[in-house]
Amino acid sequence: MNENNNFEPKHRPKLEALDNLSLGISMVVAILIGVGIGIGLKNLTGVAWTLWIGVALGIAAAILNVYKVYKKSVKGFEELQNDPRYAHRAKYGDKSLDEDDD
């Protein structure tokens, strides 16, 4: 049998959509974990402002998650730029397509 190295899973678009949906969930979970850490620090030390350290850590983790997804999507768009189906648009942009309508 001839193996195809460019095989893509049948449900790849659905998996990518679920991966992007999980971004929202991971943001909420990161902030909640940060708040939990803050509450734990507050109970451990007895100092009220340590709660905000945990909140800040949670927000920083959520921002890091968004950054990782952004970098992943930019990489995907760069791969599309090299695709021959989109080469004209990547080289000339949308303006050259609009000029044909005149």
C-alpha positions as CSV (number, residue, x, y, z in Angstrom):
1,M,0.0,0.0,0.0
2,N,1.0,3.5,-0.7
3,E,1.1,5.6,2.4
4,N,0.1,9.3,2.2
5,N,2.3,11.4,4.4
6,N,0.0,14.4,4.0
7,F,-3.0,12.6,5.6
8,E,-5.2,14.9,7.6
9,P,-7.8,13.7,10.1
10,K,-11.4,13.8,8.9
11,H,-12.6,15.9,11.8
12,R,-9.6,18.3,11.9
13,P,-11.7,21.5,11.6
14,K,-13.9,20.4,14.4
15,L,-10.9,19.7,16.6
16,E,-9.4,23.1,15.8
17,A,-12.7,24.8,16.7
18,L,-12.8,22.9,20.0
19,D,-9.2,23.9,20.7
20,N,-10.1,27.6,20.1
21,L,-13.2,27.2,22.3
22,S,-11.0,25.9,25.1
23,L,-9.2,29.2,25.2
24,G,-12.1,30.9,26.9
25,I,-12.4,28.1,29.4
26,S,-8.7,28.1,30.1
27,M,-8.8,31.9,30.7
28,V,-11.5,31.5,33.3
29,V,-9.8,28.5,34.9
30,A,-6.5,30.4,35.1
31,I,-8.0,33.3,36.9
32,L,-10.0,31.1,39.3
33,I,-6.8,29.2,40.1
34,G,-5.0,32.5,40.7
35,V,-7.8,33.6,43.0
36,G,-7.6,30.3,44.8
37,I,-3.9,30.8,45.3
38,G,-4.5,34.3,46.5
39,I,-7.1,33.1,49.0
40,G,-4.6,30.4,50.2
41,L,-1.9,33.0,50.6
42,K,-4.3,35.3,52.5
43,N,-5.3,32.5,54.9
44,L,-1.6,31.4,55.3
45,T,-0.1,34.8,56.0
46,G,-3.1,36.7,57.3
47,V,-2.2,39.7,55.1
48,A,-5.2,40.8,53.0
49,W,-3.2,42.2,50.0
50,T,-1.7,38.8,49.2
51,L,-5.0,37.9,47.7
52,W,-4.2,40.3,44.9
53,I,-0.9,38.5,44.2
54,G,-2.9,35.4,43.3
55,V,-5.3,37.4,41.2
56,A,-2.4,39.0,39.3
57,L,-0.9,35.5,38.7
58,G,-4.2,34.3,37.4
59,I,-4.6,37.2,35.0
60,A,-1.0,36.8,33.9
61,A,-1.6,33.1,33.1
62,A,-4.7,34.0,31.2
63,I,-2.8,36.5,29.1
64,L,-0.1,33.9,28.5
65,N,-2.7,31.5,27.2
66,V,-4.1,34.1,24.8
67,Y,-0.5,34.8,23.5
68,K,0.2,31.1,22.9
69,V,-3.0,30.8,20.8
70,Y,-2.2,34.0,18.9
71,K,1.3,32.6,18.0
72,K,-0.3,29.3,16.9
73,S,-2.8,31.1,14.7
74,V,-0.1,33.3,13.1
75,K,1.9,30.2,12.3
76,G,-1.2,28.7,10.6
77,F,-1.8,31.9,8.6
78,E,1.9,31.8,7.5
79,E,1.4,28.3,6.2
80,L,-1.6,29.5,4.2
81,Q,0.5,32.2,2.6
82,N,2.7,29.5,1.1
83,D,-0.3,27.6,-0.3
84,P,-0.6,28.0,-4.1
85,R,-4.4,28.6,-3.8
86,Y,-3.7,31.8,-1.9
87,A,-0.5,32.9,-3.5
88,H,-2.0,35.7,-5.6
89,R,-3.7,37.3,-2.6
90,A,-0.6,36.9,-0.5
91,K,1.5,38.6,-3.2
92,Y,-0.9,41.3,-4.4
93,G,-3.4,41.7,-1.6
94,D,-7.1,42.3,-2.2
95,K,-6.7,45.5,-4.2
96,S,-5.7,43.8,-7.4
97,L,-8.9,41.7,-7.2
98,D,-11.1,44.8,-6.8
99,E,-9.5,46.5,-9.9
100,D,-11.0,43.7,-12.1
101,D,-14.5,44.9,-11.2
102,D,-14.1,48.3,-12.8
